[in-house]
Amino acid sequence: KRASQIIVPADTPGFTIVRNIKIMGEAGSDHNSHAEVRFENVRVPQRNLLGPEGAGFPIAQSRLGPGRIHHCMRWIGICERAFDLMCRRATQRQLSSRTMLSDQQTVQNWIAESRAEINAARLLVLQAAWKIDREGAYAARVEISTIKFFVANVLQQVLDRAIQVHGALGMTDDTPLAHWYRHERAARIYDGPDEVHKWVVARQVLRDYQ
């Protein structure tokens, strides 16, 4: 209860946008980045306070739960697109007169694992959304933490496999894979890193055994 949220208009005296921060080679000029800002003796009227004083953290948390669901749904969509590109590449890339890339057992394993992991991720997200609808975001905090780290890791695995199947082409921007790989690496960090969400889940599980 020591943090508050305050609206500071961009044209407020003393408020400066220093720069857009580059992210893994991206220029940082759009939604892929966050800005470095500076506050120097900034003053705003009391009416700019969001909610009661000291309610900043609960306000943020009320957005983070549903926001993590939205992230996970978007990540599943990216996984499906990357999976589609991987399968198309595997069936079209000819290794010899009689052999296609899709004939290789390693590639087949990647396709099977990716399909299973994407399906599992989707069902976990649906379960978390169902619980939020029935009991609210606070009651579903373990389910939310579970999907946050699980789906983020599925995303990273599927993208990595898709890039590997594409070979050198996967490293270029001729497909969306490299862009997704750069941008979505942050999935395991923002809105809480993997380690924090795993701690939340494990703590609750262990309480049931005490």
Backbone as a chain_set.jsonl record, in Angstrom:
{"seq": "KRASQIIVPADTPGFTIVRNIKIMGEAGSDHNSHAEVRFENVRVPQRNLLGPEGAGFPIAQSRLGPGRIHHCMRWIGICERAFDLMCRRATQRQLSSRTMLSDQQTVQNWIAESRAEINAARLLVLQAAWKIDREGAYAARVEISTIKFFVANVLQQVLDRAIQVHGALGMTDDTPLAHWYRHERAARIYDGPDEVHKWVVARQVLRDYQ", "coords": {"N": [[0.823, -1.205, 0.0], [2.08, 1.158, -0.461], [2.542, 2.279, -2.88], [1.398, 4.346, -5.538], [-0.62, 5.095, -8.429], [-0.255, 7.473, -10.944], [-1.426, 9.743, -13.356], [0.493, 11.188, -15.849], [0.535, 13.57, -18.146], [2.013, 13.711, -21.432], [2.898, 16.216, -22.195], [3.577, 17.544, -19.914], [5.428, 19.884, -17.998], [8.83, 19.21, -17.328], [8.721, 16.534, -17.804], [10.259, 14.158, -19.82], [10.812, 12.3, -22.761], [13.407, 10.294, -23.168], [14.573, 8.362, -24.905], [13.724, 5.742, -27.252], [14.168, 2.429, -26.43], [16.38, 0.142, -27.873], [15.649, -3.216, -28.796], [17.061, -6.252, -28.828], [18.252, -5.816, -31.372], [16.141, -4.696, -32.784], [14.766, -1.605, -33.944], [13.391, -0.1, -32.068], [11.303, 1.71, -32.383], [8.619, 1.355, -32.345], [5.873, -0.661, -31.177], [7.516, -2.633, -30.269], [9.244, -1.836, -28.328], [10.198, -0.171, -25.239], [10.154, 3.033, -23.679], [12.787, 5.119, -22.402], [12.365, 7.34, -19.803], [12.366, 10.625, -18.258], [11.925, 12.304, -15.201], [11.752, 15.484, -13.928], [11.3, 17.419, -11.338], [8.515, 17.244, -11.686], [5.124, 18.165, -11.629], [1.753, 17.456, -10.974], [-1.85, 17.825, -10.889], [-3.852, 16.822, -8.021], [-6.052, 15.391, -8.81], [-5.155, 13.714, -10.78], [-4.465, 11.345, -9.701], [-4.8, 7.863, -9.794], [-7.395, 6.023, -8.671], [-7.608, 5.263, -5.093], [-5.134, 6.615, -2.796], [-2.137, 4.797, -2.514], [-3.043, 2.53, -3.762], [-1.805, 1.537, -5.974], [-0.458, -0.925, -6.609], [-2.489, -3.028, -6.367], [-4.173, -2.111, -8.448], [-2.516, -2.439, -10.679], [-2.168, -5.227, -10.578], [-4.751, -6.087, -11.121], [-4.913, -5.791, -13.795], [-2.823, -7.361, -14.732], [-3.348, -10.142, -14.46], [-5.565, -10.888, -16.317], [-4.181, -9.813, -18.513], [-1.986, -11.517, -18.844], [-3.26, -13.811, -19.703], [-4.112, -12.899, -22.212], [-1.617, -12.498, -23.458], [-0.751, -15.18, -23.58], [-2.658, -16.338, -25.284], [-2.073, -14.973, -27.621], [0.532, -15.871, -28.036], [0.076, -18.575, -28.543], [-1.182, -18.356, -30.992], [0.99, -17.411, -32.535], [2.634, -19.647, -32.295], [1.121, -21.526, -33.743], [1.253, -20.448, -36.301], [4.04, -20.515, -36.77], [4.396, -23.251, -36.607], [2.941, -24.099, -38.825], [4.507, -22.968, -40.887], [6.862, -24.411, -40.46], [6.068, -27.072, -41.023], [5.311, -26.845, -43.706], [7.734, -26.122, -44.866], [9.231, -28.42, -44.315], [7.963, -30.338, -45.88], [8.413, -29.418, -48.41], [11.099, -29.02, -48.857], [13.661, -30.449, -50.567], [15.989, -32.989, -50.114], [17.401, -34.898, -51.49], [17.157, -36.806, -54.544], [15.254, -38.63, -53.815], [14.513, -38.073, -51.26], [12.89, -36.132, -48.84], [12.931, -33.334, -46.591], [11.06, -33.741, -44.629], [11.122, -36.463, -44.295], [13.009, -37.089, -42.457], [13.729, -38.411, -39.275], [14.291, -36.884, -37.005], [13.198, -34.371, -37.634], [10.532, -35.136, -37.87], [10.076, -35.839, -35.212], [10.294, -33.301, -34.003], [8.063, -32.069, -35.125], [5.955, -33.644, -34.111], [6.315, -33.27, -31.32], [5.97, -30.499, -31.133], [3.311, -30.216, -31.994], [1.926, -31.57, -29.95], [2.675, -30.043, -27.698], [1.667, -27.478, -28.3], [-1.081, -28.024, -28.376], [-1.466, -28.815, -25.701], [-0.795, -26.43, -24.397], [-2.845, -24.747, -25.292], [-5.121, -25.926, -24.098], [-4.522, -25.612, -21.374], [-4.612, -22.819, -21.177], [-7.299, -22.354, -21.783], [-8.437, -23.605, -19.564], [-7.509, -21.936, -17.49], [-8.737, -19.508, -18.219], [-11.415, -20.248, -17.976], [-11.567, -20.644, -15.193], [-11.04, -18.051, -14.276], [-13.333, -16.746, -15.233], [-15.275, -17.988, -13.667], [-14.458, -17.732, -10.949], [-12.843, -15.515, -10.606], [-9.836, -13.492, -11.07], [-7.981, -13.55, -8.946], [-8.441, -15.956, -7.581], [-7.637, -17.657, -9.541], [-4.914, -17.489, -9.716], [-2.791, -19.347, -9.564], [-3.247, -20.968, -11.794], [-2.948, -19.011, -13.745], [-0.248, -18.283, -13.415], [0.868, -20.718, -14.105], [0.246, -21.054, -16.874], [1.598, -18.855, -17.838], [4.426, -19.315, -17.631], [4.582, -21.804, -18.877], [3.421, -21.658, -21.51], [5.019, -19.658, -22.604], [7.481, -20.964, -22.761], [6.851, -23.074, -24.482], [6.371, -21.58, -26.772], [8.974, -20.587, -27.285], [10.341, -22.975, -27.793], [8.972, -24.016, -30.068], [9.387, -21.995, -31.97], [12.18, -22.107, -32.155], [12.581, -24.678, -33.213], [11.256, -24.381, -35.666], [12.839, -22.453, -36.935], [15.22, -23.91, -37.126], [14.467, -25.95, -38.907], [14.103, -24.444, -41.181], [16.672, -23.744, -41.741], [19.36, -21.776, -43.012], [17.665, -19.884, -44.131], [15.838, -19.45, -42.123], [17.133, -17.732, -40.41], [17.035, -15.306, -41.574], [15.154, -12.287, -42.418], [13.312, -12.962, -44.287], [11.307, -14.654, -43.683], [8.794, -14.565, -41.076], [9.874, -15.682, -38.814], [12.422, -15.129, -37.575], [12.028, -12.541, -36.614], [9.936, -12.955, -34.777], [11.31, -14.63, -33.024], [13.27, -12.946, -31.944], [11.697, -10.889, -30.799], [9.818, -12.234, -29.147], [11.353, -13.535, -27.285], [11.358, -12.189, -24.966], [9.091, -13.051, -23.737], [9.45, -14.802, -21.648], [10.184, -13.183, -19.633], [8.908, -10.549, -19.298], [5.981, -9.295, -17.526], [6.442, -10.831, -15.308], [9.044, -13.048, -14.635], [9.916, -16.446, -15.663], [10.897, -17.834, -13.408], [9.719, -16.651, -11.152], [6.987, -17.194, -11.542], [6.995, -19.988, -11.497], [7.747, -20.353, -8.862], [5.479, -19.336, -7.557], [3.561, -21.268, -8.297], [4.715, -23.677, -7.274], [4.865, -23.076, -4.535], [2.153, -22.965, -3.802], [1.343, -25.576, -4.414], [2.918, -27.064, -2.614], [1.865, -26.22, -0.199], [-0.439, -27.686, 0.023], [0.485, -30.058, 0.928], [1.326, -29.737, 3.461]], "CA": [[0.0, 0.0, 0.0], [2.971, 2.321, -0.484], [2.681, 2.766, -4.258], [0.2, 4.901, -6.162], [-0.515, 5.333, -9.867], [-0.573, 8.867, -11.262], [-1.379, 10.066, -14.779], [1.363, 12.312, -16.191], [0.452, 13.854, -19.584], [3.326, 13.804, -22.073], [3.321, 17.612, -22.346], [3.794, 18.125, -18.592], [6.789, 20.405, -17.81], [9.72, 18.351, -16.559], [8.649, 15.153, -18.295], [10.996, 14.028, -21.075], [11.09, 10.979, -23.326], [14.829, 10.329, -23.494], [14.837, 7.546, -26.095], [13.144, 4.414, -27.351], [15.26, 1.493, -26.192], [16.482, -0.941, -28.85], [15.425, -4.539, -28.235], [17.64, -7.344, -29.613], [18.481, -5.408, -32.749], [15.022, -3.931, -33.321], [15.048, -0.171, -33.857], [12.772, 0.489, -30.889], [10.498, 2.864, -32.781], [7.193, 1.027, -32.323], [5.428, -1.415, -30.009], [8.534, -3.594, -29.857], [10.174, -1.227, -27.389], [9.734, 0.714, -24.181], [10.936, 4.266, -23.683], [13.432, 5.656, -21.205], [11.774, 8.652, -19.527], [12.993, 11.37, -17.166], [11.061, 13.21, -14.451], [12.51, 16.522, -13.231], [10.39, 18.338, -10.636], [7.209, 17.172, -12.353], [3.975, 18.363, -10.747], [0.433, 17.273, -11.589], [-2.898, 18.026, -9.89], [-4.217, 15.641, -7.239], [-7.069, 14.619, -9.534], [-4.487, 12.766, -11.678], [-4.257, 10.09, -8.979], [-5.687, 6.77, -10.205], [-7.886, 5.299, -7.508], [-7.165, 5.817, -3.811], [-3.696, 6.637, -2.532], [-1.594, 3.517, -2.073], [-3.699, 1.405, -4.447], [-1.146, 1.322, -7.26], [-0.159, -2.332, -6.878], [-3.72, -3.764, -6.706], [-4.646, -1.697, -9.774], [-1.659, -3.11, -11.664], [-2.446, -6.655, -10.554], [-6.054, -6.343, -11.738], [-4.675, -5.854, -15.239], [-1.805, -8.337, -15.096], [-3.926, -11.475, -14.596], [-6.144, -11.008, -17.664], [-3.17, -9.502, -19.52], [-1.186, -12.721, -19.084], [-4.105, -14.669, -20.541], [-4.05, -12.363, -23.577], [-0.294, -12.837, -23.979], [-0.688, -16.613, -23.885], [-3.464, -16.59, -26.483], [-1.308, -14.465, -28.765], [1.669, -16.773, -28.24], [-0.421, -19.792, -29.188], [-1.363, -18.001, -32.399], [2.316, -17.393, -33.164], [3.064, -21.047, -32.381], [0.414, -22.179, -34.847], [1.802, -19.93, -37.562], [5.387, -21.064, -36.914], [4.223, -24.684, -36.869], [2.522, -24.211, -40.22], [5.68, -22.697, -41.72], [7.795, -25.525, -40.293], [5.563, -28.245, -41.743], [5.382, -26.572, -45.14], [9.148, -26.191, -45.261], [9.677, -29.813, -44.241], [7.39, -31.118, -46.986], [8.821, -28.836, -49.692], [12.567, -28.997, -48.984], [14.165, -31.716, -51.093], [17.374, -33.247, -49.736], [17.976, -35.669, -52.596], [16.125, -37.154, -55.529], [14.233, -39.482, -53.196], [14.349, -37.755, -49.841], [12.446, -34.805, -48.428], [13.29, -33.008, -45.213], [10.039, -34.327, -43.753], [11.403, -37.886, -44.096], [13.99, -37.237, -41.387], [13.063, -38.716, -38.009], [14.439, -35.754, -36.086], [12.196, -33.37, -38.01], [9.24, -35.698, -37.494], [9.966, -35.696, -33.754], [10.012, -31.891, -33.708], [6.677, -31.78, -35.504], [5.079, -34.307, -33.142], [6.447, -32.597, -30.027], [5.379, -29.162, -31.236], [1.855, -30.351, -32.049], [1.455, -31.935, -28.611], [2.889, -28.93, -26.769], [0.723, -26.401, -28.62], [-2.397, -28.462, -27.918], [-1.478, -28.756, -24.239], [-0.805, -25.015, -24.016], [-4.188, -24.205, -25.547], [-6.044, -26.447, -23.091], [-4.195, -24.963, -20.103], [-5.113, -21.442, -21.24], [-8.756, -22.437, -21.674], [-8.751, -23.915, -18.169], [-7.283, -20.724, -16.696], [-9.787, -18.547, -18.563], [-12.652, -20.767, -17.37], [-11.547, -20.384, -13.753], [-11.183, -16.606, -14.097], [-14.743, -16.422, -15.441], [-16.097, -18.538, -12.584], [-14.036, -17.394, -9.588], [-12.059, -14.293, -10.567], [-8.408, -13.624, -11.367], [-7.192, -13.883, -7.749], [-8.592, -17.391, -7.325], [-6.989, -18.391, -10.634], [-3.537, -17.01, -9.841], [-1.892, -20.471, -9.841], [-3.452, -21.326, -13.193], [-2.372, -17.942, -14.563], [1.209, -18.429, -13.37], [1.22, -21.938, -14.836], [0.247, -20.826, -18.327], [2.572, -17.82, -18.198], [5.752, -19.882, -17.914], [4.489, -22.967, -19.759], [3.188, -21.259, -22.902], [6.198, -18.916, -23.055], [8.521, -21.924, -23.121], [6.401, -23.751, -25.701], [6.621, -20.63, -27.854], [10.401, -20.549, -27.594], [10.717, -24.263, -28.386], [8.406, -24.148, -31.411], [10.099, -21.068, -32.848], [13.536, -22.607, -32.365], [12.504, -25.805, -34.149], [10.873, -23.88, -36.989], [14.029, -21.824, -37.512], [16.165, -24.973, -37.462], [13.97, -26.627, -40.108], [14.309, -23.54, -42.32], [18.099, -23.576, -41.99], [19.834, -20.394, -43.15], [16.513, -19.029, -44.408], [15.193, -19.118, -40.857], [17.864, -16.657, -39.745], [16.792, -14.056, -42.29], [13.83, -11.701, -42.253], [12.452, -13.364, -45.397], [10.144, -15.242, -43.017], [8.589, -13.857, -39.803], [10.385, -16.47, -37.692], [13.513, -14.448, -36.872], [11.432, -11.416, -35.882], [9.246, -13.509, -33.608], [12.302, -15.175, -32.095], [13.872, -11.809, -31.241], [10.721, -10.142, -30.008], [9.117, -13.047, -28.161], [12.239, -14.037, -26.219], [10.961, -11.481, -23.746], [7.908, -13.695, -23.154], [9.83, -15.466, -20.403], [10.663, -12.163, -18.696], [7.937, -9.519, -18.923], [4.828, -9.736, -16.721], [6.936, -11.818, -14.358], [9.896, -14.064, -15.248], [9.569, -17.852, -15.418], [11.266, -18.296, -12.076], [8.723, -16.162, -10.191], [5.729, -17.92, -11.733], [7.202, -21.352, -11.006], [7.733, -20.253, -7.403], [4.075, -19.185, -7.155], [2.895, -22.564, -8.458], [5.287, -24.65, -6.342], [4.488, -22.694, -3.172], [0.771, -23.368, -3.573], [1.292, -27.04, -4.419], [3.513, -27.571, -1.378], [0.958, -25.93, 0.919], [-1.418, -28.769, 0.118], [1.125, -31.214, 1.547], [1.796, -29.367, 4.802]], "C": [[0.859, 1.258, 0.0], [3.134, 2.908, -1.873], [1.338, 3.266, -4.773], [0.449, 5.052, -7.657], [-1.034, 6.732, -10.178], [-0.45, 9.068, -12.767], [-0.513, 11.303, -14.986], [1.261, 12.543, -17.699], [1.838, 14.101, -20.181], [3.819, 15.236, -22.214], [3.524, 18.308, -21.005], [5.229, 18.644, -18.473], [7.615, 19.495, -16.902], [9.698, 16.897, -16.978], [9.3, 15.067, -19.671], [11.089, 12.568, -21.488], [12.524, 11.003, -23.835], [15.106, 9.57, -24.791], [13.928, 6.324, -26.078], [14.285, 3.407, -27.302], [15.239, 0.378, -27.232], [16.351, -2.293, -28.145], [15.964, -5.599, -29.192], [17.748, -7.005, -31.095], [17.343, -4.658, -33.393], [15.252, -2.451, -33.055], [14.447, 0.483, -32.625], [11.898, 1.677, -31.195], [9.0, 2.575, -32.759], [6.881, 0.206, -31.082], [6.46, -2.412, -29.51], [9.423, -3.068, -28.737], [9.44, -0.523, -26.258], [10.669, 1.922, -24.152], [11.618, 4.496, -22.34], [12.89, 7.067, -20.995], [12.48, 9.295, -18.337], [11.951, 12.293, -16.533], [11.942, 14.197, -13.686], [11.532, 17.542, -12.642], [9.015, 18.398, -11.307], [6.099, 17.32, -11.317], [2.692, 18.187, -11.558], [-0.617, 17.486, -10.505], [-3.286, 16.714, -9.208], [-5.253, 14.773, -7.957], [-6.458, 13.614, -10.516], [-4.18, 11.434, -10.997], [-5.276, 9.05, -9.438], [-6.114, 5.977, -8.975], [-7.406, 5.935, -6.223], [-5.647, 5.785, -3.665], [-3.243, 5.291, -1.982], [-2.174, 2.307, -2.771], [-3.024, 1.05, -5.769], [-0.91, -0.135, -7.595], [-1.419, -3.14, -7.171], [-4.277, -3.394, -8.074], [-3.835, -2.397, -10.862], [-1.973, -4.601, -11.741], [-3.772, -6.996, -11.222], [-5.941, -6.428, -13.254], [-3.762, -7.015, -15.617], [-2.375, -9.737, -15.29], [-4.548, -11.69, -15.961], [-5.125, -10.725, -18.766], [-2.31, -10.707, -19.853], [-1.959, -13.733, -19.923], [-4.013, -14.22, -22.002], [-2.702, -12.666, -24.223], [-0.264, -14.296, -24.435], [-1.506, -16.963, -25.124], [-2.719, -16.127, -27.734], [-0.126, -15.386, -29.076], [1.241, -18.068, -28.911], [-0.662, -19.533, -30.673], [-0.048, -17.971, -33.154], [2.842, -18.82, -33.324], [2.415, -21.752, -33.564], [0.974, -21.73, -36.197], [3.204, -20.488, -37.808], [5.332, -22.554, -37.235], [3.839, -24.924, -38.324], [3.7, -23.992, -41.167], [6.673, -23.853, -41.66], [7.346, -26.743, -41.1], [5.632, -28.049, -43.257], [6.824, -26.672, -45.647], [9.623, -27.642, -45.306], [9.173, -30.635, -45.421], [7.826, -30.611, -48.356], [10.328, -28.883, -49.928], [13.074, -30.374, -49.382], [15.641, -31.863, -50.753], [18.117, -34.029, -50.809], [16.836, -36.047, -53.534], [14.985, -37.959, -54.916], [13.881, -39.083, -51.768], [13.927, -36.311, -49.641], [12.861, -34.57, -46.979], [12.313, -33.648, -44.229], [10.24, -35.822, -43.526], [12.348, -38.128, -42.924], [13.293, -37.405, -40.033], [13.165, -37.564, -37.011], [13.397, -34.682, -36.368], [10.8, -33.861, -37.65], [9.015, -35.596, -35.983], [9.631, -34.26, -33.369], [8.559, -31.543, -34.014], [5.71, -32.398, -34.497], [5.111, -33.605, -31.786], [5.781, -31.229, -30.046], [3.857, -29.239, -31.238], [1.282, -30.657, -30.663], [1.562, -30.761, -27.643], [1.927, -27.777, -27.035], [-0.679, -26.769, -28.144], [-2.514, -28.376, -26.402], [-1.552, -27.314, -23.751], [-2.194, -24.419, -24.187], [-5.172, -24.661, -24.465], [-5.776, -25.83, -21.72], [-4.718, -23.532, -20.065], [-6.633, -21.429, -21.123], [-9.182, -22.734, -20.239], [-8.592, -22.682, -17.285], [-8.366, -19.689, -16.959], [-11.124, -18.953, -17.951], [-12.697, -20.451, -15.88], [-11.665, -18.895, -13.46], [-12.643, -16.203, -14.238], [-15.602, -16.856, -14.263], [-15.756, -17.953, -11.218], [-13.224, -16.109, -9.482], [-10.573, -14.553, -10.727], [-7.597, -14.032, -10.147], [-7.255, -15.38, -7.465], [-7.858, -18.229, -8.364], [-5.508, -18.06, -10.755], [-2.547, -18.149, -10.106], [-2.012, -20.9, -11.295], [-2.838, -20.283, -14.125], [-0.846, -18.043, -14.586], [1.665, -19.653, -14.158], [1.287, -21.686, -16.336], [1.301, -19.808, -18.727], [3.93, -18.437, -18.505], [5.675, -21.042, -18.906], [4.354, -22.55, -21.218], [4.385, -20.482, -23.449], [7.311, -19.861, -23.489], [8.137, -22.754, -24.342], [6.677, -22.866, -26.912], [8.087, -20.637, -28.264], [10.853, -21.842, -28.275], [10.23, -24.385, -29.826], [9.127, -23.232, -32.391], [11.503, -21.571, -33.158], [13.54, -23.768, -33.357], [12.18, -25.33, -35.562], [12.055, -23.222, -37.692], [15.027, -22.888, -37.953], [15.75, -25.7, -38.737], [14.195, -25.763, -41.347], [15.787, -23.335, -42.641], [18.485, -22.109, -42.072], [18.685, -19.427, -43.411], [15.829, -18.586, -43.121], [15.865, -17.987, -40.109], [17.619, -15.304, -40.394], [15.413, -13.51, -41.956], [12.937, -11.972, -43.461], [11.245, -14.16, -44.913], [9.95, -14.468, -41.71], [9.246, -14.54, -38.618], [11.456, -15.741, -36.888], [12.989, -13.271, -36.055], [10.722, -11.914, -34.635], [10.252, -13.989, -32.574], [12.957, -14.06, -31.283], [12.876, -11.172, -30.276], [10.147, -10.977, -28.871], [10.047, -13.731, -27.168], [11.888, -13.384, -24.893], [9.754, -12.114, -23.075], [8.225, -14.355, -21.822], [10.301, -14.486, -19.342], [9.562, -11.192, -18.298], [6.683, -10.127, -18.303], [5.212, -10.861, -15.768], [7.767, -12.884, -15.039], [9.449, -15.479, -14.884], [9.768, -18.245, -13.962], [10.249, -17.86, -11.02], [7.427, -16.954, -10.318], [5.854, -19.376, -11.287], [7.191, -21.378, -9.481], [6.308, -20.138, -6.885], [3.361, -20.531, -7.209], [3.394, -23.561, -7.42], [4.889, -24.342, -4.904], [3.073, -23.156, -2.854], [0.634, -24.891, -3.532], [1.802, -27.598, -3.101], [2.641, -27.291, -0.164], [-0.058, -27.05, 1.114], [-0.844, -30.014, 0.781], [1.58, -30.933, 2.978], [0.676, -29.499, 5.828]], "O": [[0.398, 2.318, 0.423], [3.798, 3.933, -2.034], [0.287, 2.692, -4.485], [1.596, 5.127, -8.097], [-2.113, 7.121, -9.732], [0.516, 8.616, -13.382], [-0.753, 12.344, -14.374], [1.847, 11.779, -18.466], [2.724, 14.634, -19.514], [5.022, 15.463, -22.339], [3.633, 19.533, -20.958], [6.164, 17.92, -18.814], [7.153, 19.067, -15.844], [10.55, 16.112, -16.563], [8.939, 15.813, -20.581], [11.405, 11.702, -20.672], [12.819, 11.665, -24.83], [15.795, 10.08, -25.675], [13.427, 5.921, -25.028], [15.257, 3.524, -28.049], [14.206, -0.257, -27.449], [16.872, -2.488, -27.047], [15.385, -5.821, -30.255], [17.382, -7.803, -31.958], [17.531, -4.039, -34.441], [15.864, -2.085, -32.052], [14.94, 1.518, -32.177], [11.756, 2.57, -30.359], [8.196, 3.438, -33.111], [7.54, 0.353, -30.053], [6.295, -2.98, -28.43], [10.282, -3.801, -28.246], [8.229, -0.31, -26.314], [11.83, 1.833, -24.553], [11.101, 4.122, -21.287], [12.946, 7.897, -21.903], [13.103, 8.616, -17.521], [11.198, 12.972, -17.23], [12.783, 13.789, -12.886], [11.009, 18.405, -13.346], [8.436, 19.472, -11.469], [6.128, 16.683, -10.263], [2.564, 18.696, -12.671], [-0.313, 17.343, -9.32], [-3.071, 15.633, -9.755], [-5.319, 13.564, -7.735], [-7.169, 12.751, -11.03], [-3.692, 10.503, -11.638], [-6.476, 9.323, -9.468], [-5.29, 5.338, -8.321], [-6.851, 7.033, -6.247], [-4.966, 5.012, -4.339], [-3.882, 4.72, -1.099], [-1.842, 1.174, -2.423], [-3.604, 0.343, -6.593], [-1.13, -0.553, -8.731], [-1.43, -3.887, -8.15], [-4.795, -4.253, -8.787], [-4.392, -2.888, -11.844], [-2.038, -5.173, -12.829], [-3.912, -8.062, -11.821], [-6.767, -7.057, -13.915], [-3.904, -7.591, -16.696], [-1.939, -10.455, -16.189], [-4.119, -12.576, -16.7], [-5.193, -11.327, -19.838], [-1.941, -10.907, -21.011], [-1.378, -14.429, -20.756], [-3.859, -15.038, -22.909], [-2.641, -13.046, -25.392], [0.193, -14.604, -25.536], [-1.087, -17.797, -25.926], [-2.732, -16.798, -28.766], [0.176, -15.647, -30.24], [1.963, -18.601, -29.754], [-0.379, -20.388, -31.512], [0.03, -18.45, -34.285], [3.422, -19.163, -34.353], [3.075, -22.486, -34.299], [1.144, -22.536, -37.112], [3.524, -20.889, -38.927], [6.122, -23.056, -38.034], [4.35, -25.838, -38.97], [3.874, -24.737, -42.132], [7.257, -24.232, -42.676], [8.156, -27.371, -41.782], [5.97, -28.974, -43.996], [7.089, -27.231, -46.712], [10.334, -28.04, -46.228], [9.872, -31.525, -45.906], [7.632, -31.297, -49.359], [10.782, -28.794, -51.068], [12.937, -31.341, -48.633], [16.449, -30.985, -51.058], [19.317, -33.842, -51.009], [15.69, -35.646, -53.329], [13.873, -37.964, -55.444], [13.026, -39.712, -51.144], [14.523, -35.388, -50.197], [13.112, -35.52, -46.237], [12.698, -34.048, -43.13], [9.593, -36.398, -42.651], [12.472, -39.258, -42.452], [12.387, -36.646, -39.69], [12.225, -37.304, -36.259], [12.785, -34.147, -35.444], [9.973, -33.082, -37.176], [7.908, -35.305, -35.53], [8.782, -34.027, -32.508], [7.91, -30.818, -33.26], [4.753, -31.748, -34.077], [4.068, -33.371, -31.177], [5.108, -30.846, -29.089], [3.185, -28.445, -30.58], [0.278, -30.073, -30.256], [0.646, -30.512, -26.86], [1.424, -27.164, -26.094], [-1.385, -25.935, -27.576], [-3.529, -27.921, -25.875], [-2.281, -27.008, -22.808], [-2.666, -23.674, -23.328], [-5.969, -23.861, -23.975], [-6.719, -25.552, -20.979], [-5.214, -23.081, -19.033], [-7.192, -20.577, -20.432], [-10.169, -22.183, -19.754], [-9.437, -22.412, -16.432], [-8.862, -19.059, -16.025], [-11.875, -18.107, -17.466], [-13.735, -20.041, -15.359], [-12.323, -18.51, -12.493], [-13.141, -15.403, -13.446], [-16.555, -16.166, -13.9], [-16.651, -17.702, -10.411], [-12.942, -15.655, -8.373], [-10.101, -15.676, -10.547], [-6.627, -14.778, -10.276], [-6.24, -15.999, -7.146], [-7.497, -19.376, -8.101], [-4.903, -18.324, -11.794], [-1.556, -17.941, -10.806], [-1.007, -21.166, -11.955], [-2.277, -20.624, -15.166], [-0.224, -17.907, -15.64], [2.715, -19.632, -14.8], [2.26, -22.056, -16.993], [1.844, -19.878, -19.829], [4.53, -18.12, -19.532], [6.6, -21.243, -19.692], [5.094, -23.038, -22.072], [4.733, -20.626, -24.621], [8.007, -19.596, -24.469], [8.998, -23.101, -25.151], [7.155, -23.337, -27.944], [8.404, -20.688, -29.453], [11.647, -21.812, -29.215], [10.981, -24.806, -30.705], [9.444, -23.638, -33.509], [11.964, -21.472, -34.295], [14.398, -23.836, -34.238], [12.757, -25.814, -36.535], [12.254, -23.406, -38.893], [15.613, -22.783, -39.03], [16.601, -26.03, -39.563], [14.447, -26.283, -42.434], [16.119, -22.806, -43.702], [17.995, -21.29, -41.295], [18.723, -18.28, -42.965], [15.303, -17.476, -43.041], [15.242, -17.346, -39.263], [17.96, -14.268, -39.822], [14.608, -14.172, -41.301], [11.923, -11.299, -43.647], [10.27, -14.323, -45.648], [10.87, -13.774, -41.278], [9.179, -14.017, -37.505], [11.409, -15.731, -35.658], [13.447, -13.031, -34.938], [10.891, -11.35, -33.554], [10.062, -13.776, -31.377], [13.174, -14.206, -30.08], [13.173, -10.948, -29.102], [10.005, -10.485, -27.752], [9.573, -14.446, -26.286], [12.099, -13.963, -23.828], [9.422, -11.75, -21.947], [7.354, -14.455, -20.958], [10.764, -14.893, -18.276], [9.293, -11.015, -17.11], [6.363, -11.296, -18.516], [4.4, -11.734, -15.463], [7.27, -13.567, -15.934], [8.704, -15.683, -13.925], [8.919, -18.902, -13.361], [9.953, -18.618, -10.096], [6.835, -17.342, -9.31], [4.898, -19.935, -10.749], [6.681, -22.323, -8.879], [5.959, -20.767, -5.886], [2.641, -20.895, -6.279], [2.592, -24.22, -6.757], [4.605, -25.26, -4.134], [2.814, -23.676, -1.769], [-0.107, -25.429, -2.709], [1.192, -28.502, -2.53], [2.675, -28.049, 0.806], [-0.483, -27.326, 2.236], [-1.588, -30.922, 1.155], [2.157, -31.804, 3.629], [0.887, -29.23, 7.01]]}, "num_chains": 1, "name": "protein.A"}
